[in-house]
Every structure is written in structure tokens, then in C-alpha cells.
């Protein structure tokens, strides 16, 4: 007797009147119902967004307000075309804040935990609010956003991780700057300040460096270590008051202890004295930078 006939026999007298085809149909239908029941449960936020978890653990570390989420994600159009993915680069880190408007993604992120996998279905206009849409996207296009929560970090854990990374880059940046100076044949002539700044004097100035409260006026040429310029100010001098802490930390140190009126000096800033772990605009995080500075004037506060 086949396994199929044993299944039929279980149903008693009526089973004799069932054909094998009908039993197969019943089995297939039951299997589909079971799959539907075990599939992801979709929830609607009520603001044009729905979501479902594919993996979720009650024992996982849950995100709370102000936590940082390390997330891998892929955004696909309804036809399956990929709009963007982090799997070819690196996960993003996003702080969990209160939703800025009804239906914002934070509404869903407030429900996640470490290790969770989920899908969010949302319009392009809602997913990219108040910004230019990626190429080939319309505001009413339906997007499928697949999220993997790699890590949930408290603000304290996030800050500790940043400090650890900054300390690691102190040596990395120092090695990079030294290698760059050596390649250019300037390592022996360059000097190292106690802060970690390297500098090379093109033209000596006169007098003393600025003091806190003094105003400085200068020109500069900013570049990466590879020589590619990112900012040039050579038409008219710019200025600032020393000690206000409104400029790069490396500039404050250089004007306080290295640069004098009339001097032209190239300073090499490790990243923690430049734009640090955040970077800025086109400048990536943890980028050591070079500035060639020409000091036009130092105006003493007590003059």
C-alpha cells in the first residue's frame, strides 16, 4: 500500500469515494494554507507604509530612543531593479530618533532588535522625504526596502567605539603623513609638533605666533595627501579670532604655536585635528589633510 493510500484510508468510509487527484488537491491546498500561516505577518503603519519581519528574536537587544543602529539595506523597485544597496560598501549607522513626520521610517525602526531582518514597502516620496529622488525614480513608485539590523548600540557604546577608532587612526594618520613626506623628499626637513601636526617652512615669518583673542588673516590651499585640492582661498584672505574654536582644531594649534606673520608653511593635520570621524562634504571620515598657509597679518587683541 502506498503512503498516499494510507493517508486516504485515515478519512474513513468517505475516503473510498475520493479520487487520488482530489486527495492531492487537498494536500496541496493544506500545504499552501500552512505556508501562508507561517509566512511573514504584514503590519500597516496607517501612513502609506507597511512592513513585515522575516527574522525577529524576543531575546535580541531591542532598540530604544537615541540608540544607534548599524544597518545593511537594499532598496528595490517593484519590478525588482536595485536602487541602492549597502552590501557592496559598508553598513550605515543611524540614530533612532522620534519620527519627524507621520509614516517616517523611524516608526518601524522603533520596533527592531539586533539581528532582525525585515521588509518595508513604501513609496519613493515617503522614503526620500524633502530630497531629490535617485535617478529613474518617481515619487509614487513603490519601493521594497530590505533591512538587516547588524548591531544596536547605546549612545555610550557608540561614543566608546568612536574614541577607539580615533585612537587607532592617530598612528595610521601619522604613518600616512610620514610616508607622504618621505615620498616628496621632505621628511628630514619637516618638523613634528607635540600635537601630532607635521609642518614644513617655505618662508619664515616675523614676530610671535598669535595669542588667544588675536585676529589672524591668511590665504590657504587645502589638499589631500595625494595632492588633489579640495579648497583654495588665494584671492582674498580669510580670518578668525583665535580661541573661539570655530575652525579646525589643527588651525587653532598652528596659529597659536607655529605660524607667524608673513610666514608660508605647509601643515599636515592628522584626521582628529581636521574633520575627524565625521568628515565633511567631499572630505571622507578619518582623512589626514595638508594646508599650505600664507599668513597676511596677525592683529593683536591688546593693540
N, C-alpha and C positions, 0 to 999 in steps of 0.2 A: 504494500500500500504506500502510495506517495505521501510526502509531507502535506501536499495540498489537500489530498482526500481526507487526511486526519483532521485538518482544520475544518473542512466541510462537515465532517461527522459530528463535531462538537456541537453544532447547532441543532441537533436532534432530527425529528421527523421532517421538518421543513427543508432541511439541508438536501434531502434526496431530490427535491424538486428544483433546486438551484443548479444552474449550469456552472461549469468551471469558469466560463467567461464572467459570469456575474460575481463569482467569488473573487476573481482577480480584480474586478472593478471596485468591489467593496474594500479589498485590501489596499488598493492604490488610493482610494478616497480617504481611508483611515490614515494612511501614511501622510497624505497632504495635510489633513487636519492636524495631525501631530506636529508636523513641521511648522505650520502656521502658529500653533500654540506655543512652540518653543522658539520661535523667531524673535527678533528684536521688538520691543514694545515702544511704539512711537508716541511721543508726547507733543502737544501743541502749546506754544507759549501764548497764543492768542494775539500775537502781533506780527503775523506773517512768517513765523519761523517754527519749524518742528525739528525734533531730534530723537535719536534712539541710541542706546548703549549696546555695543556688541560685546564688551567685556567690562565688568564692574564688580569690585570686591567690597563687601561690607567691612572687611578688616583693613582696607587700604587707608593710608593717611589722607584725610579729606582736606580740601582747600577751604580756607576761611578768608574773610576780607583782609586785604593787604598782603596776603601770601603771594609768592612768585611762582608761576607755572612755567616749567620747561616743556615746550610742546613741539612735536613734529606734526605737520599737517599737509594735506593735499587738497587743493580746490579743483573740482572738475565741473565742466558744464554738463547740462542734462544729457547731451549726446555722448558723454564720456571723454571729451577732449580735456586735457590737463591745462589749467590756467596757471597754476603755480604750485610748487612743492618744496618743502624744506629737506627732503630726503637726499637731494643732490648737493646740499650745502651743509647746514647745521640747524639744530632746533632753535626756535625763538624762545625768548623769555618774556613773559607778560605778567604784569602785576594785576591781581584780582581786585578791581575797584567796583564801586557801586555803578550799576548801569547808567550811562549818560543819557539814555532815552529809552522808552518802552520798546522792547524787542531787540535790544542790543545783545551782542554775543555774550557779554558778562552774565546775562540772565541764565545761560546754560552753563557757563564755566563755574558758576557758584555751586553747581551740583556735582562737580567731578572730584575724583581722588587719584592718587598716584597709581599709575598703571592702567587707568581706564582707557578704553577705546570707544569712540562714538562717531556718529554721523549727524551733521546738521544740514538741513535743507532750508535754503533761504534765498531771497532774491539778491542779485548783484548790488542793487542800490542800497539795500539794508546792510549787506556785508561790508561794503565800502562806502560808509556814510561820509558826506561832506568832503569827498576827494575825487580826483579824476579816476575813472574806471580803467582797468587794464585794457590793452588793445583787444579789439574784437568782442567786447562785452557791452551789452545794453543793460540799462537799469532794471528792466523787468525780466532779464534772463534768470532762470533757475539754476542755482549752484548747489553742488553736493560737497560739503566740507567734511573731510575725514580727519579726525583728531586723535592723536595718541599722547596721553599725558605721561611724559617721561619722569618728571620729578615735581614734587610740591615742596617749596622752600619757605620757611618763615622769614620775615624781614631780617631777623638776626642771622639766620643761616645764609641768606643772600649776601649780607654785608660781610660776613666772615669769609665767604667764598671770594668776594671781590678783593678783600685785603690779601688773601693768599695768592691770588692771581697777580695783583700788583707787585707783591714782593718777589714773585718768580720772575716778573718782567724787568725788575731792576738789573739783574745780571744779564738777562737776554739783551736788553737795550744797550747796556754797557759794552757787551761783546760786539753788537752790531755797529755801534759808533766807532769803536776802536778799529774794527775791520775796515770800515769805510775810510777812516783817516789814513790807515796803513796803505790802502789801495791808492789813495791820492798823494801818497808820499808826505803826509803832514803829521804823522803820529808823533814823531820826535819833537816837532816844533810846537805842537798843541799842548795846552795845559789843562789840567783837570781841577775843577773847583770841588770843595768839600761836599757840595750838594749833589754832585754827580754830573754837573754840566761840563762838557769839554768846550774849549774855545781856542780860536786861532786869531792872533792880532795881525790885521793887514796894515793898519795905520794907528800909531799911538796917539792918544788924545792928551789933554792937559787938565790939570786940577784933580779934584777928587770925585769919586762916584757920587750919585745923588743920595740924599738922606730922605727918610720918611717925611712926607709933606712937600717935598720938592716936585716941581713940574719938569717933565722931560719932553723934548721934541726930537723926532728921529724918522729916518727912512728905513725900509727893510725889504728884503727879498726872502720869502719863505719857500722852502722846498723839502721834498722827501729826501732820504739819504741817497736815493738813486739819482738825484739831481733834477727830477721833474718838479717844476714850480707849481705851487697851489695858490699863492697870493703874493702880489707885488705892490708895494707902495713907494714909488720913486718920483712921483710928480709933485707932491706936496707932503710935508712932514705931518705925522700924526703925533698925538701926545697923550699923556695921562699923568695923574698925580700919584707918586709912589706911596704905597702903603694902603691904598683904597681897596686893593685886592679885586680889581675889576678886569685884570688882564691875566695872561698866562702866569702861573707861579714862577716859571723859568725866567720870564721877563723881569718880574719883581726882583728876583735874586741877582740877575745880571746887572741891572741898573743900580742896585744897592751896593754891589761889591766888585764889579768888573768893568763896566762901561764908564768912560769919562767923556767930557765934551770934546767933540772933534774926532773921536776915535771911530775906526771902522773895524769891526770884529765879527767873525763868524762864530756863532754859538750853536752847540749841538745839545738839544734837550732830550733827555730820556722821557718816555711817554708819560710818566707820572708827574712830570713838570711841564707837560704840554697839554694835550686834550684828554689824556688819561684813558680809562677803560671805556668811556662812552664814545670817544671820537667826536667829530662834528662835520656835518655836511659831507664833503667828499673825503674827509680825513678819517680813516678807519680807527677802530679802537686799538690802543696799545701801539701807536705809531711814534717812534722817535723822529724828531724833526730838526732841520737846520734853518737858522735865520742869519742872514748877513745883515748886520745893522750898522747904520751910519748915524751917529749922534750929532744933531744940529745944535742943540742948546740944552743946558740944564739951568733952570731958573730956581734959585734958592728961595725957600719959603720965608726966610728971615731977612731977605734983602730989602 
